[in-house]
Amino acid sequence: MIKPVFTEKSLKMAKQGQYTFWVNSDADKASLKSQIAKMFDVHIISIKTIKKAGEKGRNARGRRFTKLDSKKAVVSLKDGDKIDVFEESKK
């Protein structure tokens, strides 16, 4: 599972050639590199991964909830390569 992250920060980084994706928490860098390269037909220079621990808590009604662990990958591409999903359309 690879899903792009659309936040102000990730779109700003995309203009600099760094693209952010939510990925499976058990995925490793080598498999991510091959999957992203095949999906978008780009040359990847480096991948940085960030793990976020899950959370446990209670909501306003006192019910318990859990959020699962998650993982993000920040991908740097070769100069000239782009991923069209992150391109903003002008209004």
Secondary structure, DSSP 8 states (H G I E B T S, - for coil): -EEE--SHHHHHHHHTTEEEEEE-TT--HHHHHHHHHHHHT--EEEEEEEEE--EEEE-TTS-EEEE--EEEEEEEE-TT---GGG-----
